Amino acid sequence: MGPPAAPTRAQDRCALPELYLITPQPGADDARFLQDLHASLAAHAPGALLVQFRAHGLEPEHWLALAGEVLRLCREHDARLLLGAAGLTRATPAQVMRSLRELGAHGLQLPSRMLREPAWCEACGADCAQLLLAASCHDAAQLQAAQALGATFATVSPVLPTASHPGAAGLGWEKLRELCQQTCLPVYALGGLDARDASRARAAGAVGIAAIRGLWLGNG
């Protein structure tokens, strides 16, 4: 028996690129962060990257202002931008969704811990049907929760050992293949990968790879 039918929101999105850049945590120098983002985007053809702005611990005004600049650069390079849902400290899910719409970003990435929270399920309802909704997943149960939520796609990690999670064993390519076969959501392989691994990820059933260091041209 094949996987269950995909939720409507996950059907027929604009084709997802094979590379998904996740920004590192911005440092104290916003100008340097944006310069490195520009270089990372410029290293690929227009439209070749999907981007997630992932930043924690910034004051809301700072986060919103920097997210706006990130979106501006993404638009210059024809890259769609998702916002990391945990970035706006102390904001409710409804407030995060309102900020996303006001900024004009293309979507949102939910950490795995948020996939079953009722407030997020409500906030990611029918009025967000035109947005890209991504889910961070690590196992089959989380992929199932992401599908039930109506996610557009998921990241699965860590495929290989990564400096972002020292000591965590990688899932490996065969486990990635199994997880891709158990969901109808498009999947990005994440963890210890770079653009050279995209073909191997596709062979395992993924759309491509997601990466921070592997796609970032800078010191982040």
C-alpha positions as CSV (number, residue, x, y, z in Angstrom):
1,M,0.0,0.0,0.0
2,G,1.4,3.4,-0.9
3,P,1.5,6.5,1.3
4,P,-1.8,8.2,2.1
5,A,-3.0,11.0,-0.2
6,A,-1.1,14.3,0.3
7,P,-3.0,17.1,1.9
8,T,-4.3,19.7,-0.6
9,R,-1.8,22.4,0.6
10,A,1.1,20.1,-0.4
11,Q,-0.2,19.5,-3.9
12,D,1.1,21.3,-7.0
13,R,3.3,24.0,-5.5
14,C,5.6,25.8,-7.8
15,A,8.5,23.4,-8.4
16,L,10.8,23.3,-5.4
17,P,14.5,23.8,-6.2
18,E,16.9,21.1,-5.1
19,L,18.9,23.5,-2.8
20,Y,17.5,24.9,0.4
21,L,19.7,27.4,2.2
22,I,19.2,27.9,5.9
23,T,20.9,31.0,7.2
24,P,23.2,30.7,10.2
25,Q,22.5,32.7,13.3
26,P,23.3,36.4,12.5
27,G,26.2,37.8,14.5
28,A,26.6,41.3,15.8
29,D,27.3,42.7,12.3
30,D,24.1,42.8,10.2
31,A,25.9,44.3,7.2
32,R,28.3,41.4,7.1
33,F,25.5,38.9,7.5
34,L,23.6,40.4,4.5
35,Q,26.8,40.6,2.5
36,D,27.4,36.9,3.1
37,L,23.8,36.2,2.2
38,H,24.2,38.1,-1.1
39,A,27.3,36.2,-1.9
40,S,25.6,32.9,-1.2
41,L,22.6,33.8,-3.4
42,A,24.8,35.1,-6.2
43,A,26.8,31.9,-6.3
44,H,23.7,30.2,-7.9
45,A,21.4,30.9,-10.8
46,P,18.3,33.0,-10.1
47,G,15.6,30.8,-8.6
48,A,18.0,27.9,-7.8
49,L,17.7,28.4,-4.0
50,L,15.0,28.3,-1.5
51,V,16.0,30.2,1.7
52,Q,15.0,30.1,5.3
53,F,15.8,33.1,7.6
54,R,16.6,31.3,10.9
55,A,17.5,33.6,13.8
56,H,16.9,33.3,17.5
57,G,17.2,35.7,20.4
58,L,16.9,39.0,18.5
59,E,14.6,41.7,19.7
60,P,11.4,41.7,17.7
61,E,12.0,45.0,16.0
62,H,15.5,43.9,15.0
63,W,14.3,40.5,13.8
64,L,11.6,42.1,11.6
65,A,14.0,44.7,10.2
66,L,16.6,42.1,9.3
67,A,14.0,39.7,7.9
68,G,12.9,42.6,5.6
69,E,16.4,43.0,4.3
70,V,16.8,39.3,3.8
71,L,13.6,39.2,1.8
72,R,14.8,42.1,-0.3
73,L,18.0,40.2,-1.3
74,C,16.0,37.1,-1.9
75,R,13.7,38.9,-4.3
76,E,16.7,40.3,-6.2
77,H,17.8,36.7,-6.8
78,D,14.4,35.2,-7.4
79,A,14.6,33.1,-4.3
80,R,11.6,32.3,-2.2
81,L,12.0,33.0,1.5
82,L,10.6,31.1,4.5
83,L,10.8,32.5,8.1
84,G,11.8,30.3,11.0
85,A,8.7,30.2,13.2
86,A,10.7,30.4,16.5
87,G,12.4,33.7,15.4
88,L,9.9,36.1,16.9
89,T,10.5,35.8,20.6
90,R,7.3,35.7,22.8
91,A,5.1,36.1,19.7
92,T,1.9,34.0,19.5
93,P,1.4,31.8,16.4
94,A,-1.2,34.3,15.2
95,Q,1.2,37.2,15.6
96,V,3.9,35.3,13.7
97,M,1.6,34.6,10.8
98,R,0.5,38.3,10.7
99,S,4.1,39.4,10.6
100,L,4.8,36.9,7.8
101,R,2.0,38.3,5.7
102,E,2.9,41.9,6.4
103,L,6.5,41.3,5.4
104,G,5.4,39.5,2.2
105,A,7.6,36.4,2.9
106,H,6.7,33.2,1.0
107,G,6.3,30.8,3.9
108,L,7.2,29.5,7.3
109,Q,9.3,26.6,8.8
110,L,8.0,25.0,12.0
111,P,10.3,23.2,14.4
112,S,9.2,19.6,15.1
113,R,8.0,20.6,18.6
114,M,5.4,22.9,17.1
115,L,3.8,20.4,14.7
116,R,1.1,19.2,17.1
117,E,0.5,22.4,19.1
118,P,-3.2,23.4,18.7
119,A,-2.4,27.1,18.4
120,W,0.0,26.5,15.4
121,C,-2.5,24.1,13.8
122,E,-5.1,26.9,14.0
123,A,-2.7,29.6,12.8
124,C,-1.6,27.5,9.8
125,G,-5.2,27.1,8.7
126,A,-7.0,27.7,5.4
127,D,-6.1,31.4,5.2
128,C,-2.5,30.3,4.7
129,A,-3.2,28.0,1.8
130,Q,-1.0,30.1,-0.6
131,L,2.1,29.9,1.7
132,L,4.9,27.4,1.8
133,L,4.6,25.6,5.1
134,A,7.7,23.5,6.0
135,A,8.2,21.2,8.9
136,S,11.5,20.1,10.6
137,C,11.3,16.3,11.1
138,H,13.5,13.6,12.4
139,D,11.4,10.5,12.3
140,A,8.3,8.9,10.7
141,A,5.9,10.1,13.5
142,Q,6.9,13.8,12.9
143,L,6.5,13.4,9.1
144,Q,3.0,12.0,9.8
145,A,2.3,15.1,12.0
146,A,3.6,17.4,9.3
147,Q,1.4,15.8,6.7
148,A,-1.7,16.0,9.0
149,L,-0.9,19.7,9.5
150,G,-0.9,20.3,5.7
151,A,2.8,21.0,5.3
152,T,4.1,21.7,1.8
153,F,7.4,19.9,2.5
154,A,9.6,18.7,5.3
155,T,13.3,18.7,6.1
156,V,14.6,15.4,7.5
157,S,17.7,15.5,9.7
158,P,20.4,14.7,10.5
159,V,21.2,12.6,7.5
160,L,25.0,12.7,8.3
161,P,26.8,13.9,11.5
162,T,26.8,17.7,11.6
163,A,28.5,20.4,13.6
164,S,25.1,21.9,14.3
165,H,24.3,18.9,16.5
166,P,27.6,17.5,17.9
167,G,27.3,13.9,19.1
168,A,24.1,13.2,17.2
169,A,24.4,10.1,15.0
170,G,23.3,10.6,11.4
171,L,20.3,8.7,10.0
172,G,22.2,7.6,7.0
173,W,21.1,7.4,3.4
174,E,19.1,4.1,3.7
175,K,17.0,5.5,6.6
176,L,16.4,8.6,4.6
177,R,15.1,6.5,1.8
178,E,12.8,4.6,4.1
179,L,11.4,7.9,5.5
180,C,10.9,9.3,2.0
181,Q,8.9,6.2,1.1
182,Q,6.7,6.6,4.2
183,T,5.4,10.1,3.3
184,C,4.0,11.8,0.3
185,L,5.5,15.1,1.3
186,P,8.5,16.4,-0.6
187,V,11.6,16.0,1.6
188,Y,14.9,17.9,1.8
189,A,17.8,16.0,3.3
190,L,19.5,18.0,6.0
191,G,22.6,17.5,8.1
192,G,26.2,17.5,7.1
193,L,25.4,18.0,3.4
194,D,26.2,20.4,0.6
195,A,25.3,20.9,-3.0
196,R,27.5,17.9,-4.1
197,D,25.2,15.6,-2.2
198,A,22.0,16.7,-4.0
199,S,22.1,13.9,-6.6
200,R,22.5,11.3,-3.8
201,A,19.6,12.8,-1.9
202,R,17.4,12.7,-5.0
203,A,18.4,9.0,-5.5
204,A,17.1,8.4,-2.0
205,G,13.8,10.0,-2.8
206,A,14.3,13.5,-1.6
207,V,13.8,16.7,-3.5
208,G,17.4,17.8,-2.7
209,I,19.4,19.0,0.2
210,A,19.1,21.7,2.8
211,A,22.1,23.1,4.5
212,I,23.5,25.9,6.6
213,R,27.3,25.7,6.3
214,G,27.2,23.7,3.1
215,L,25.5,26.5,1.2
216,W,26.6,29.6,3.1
217,L,29.5,31.7,1.7
218,G,30.8,33.4,4.9
219,N,32.1,32.8,8.4
220,G,28.6,32.0,9.9
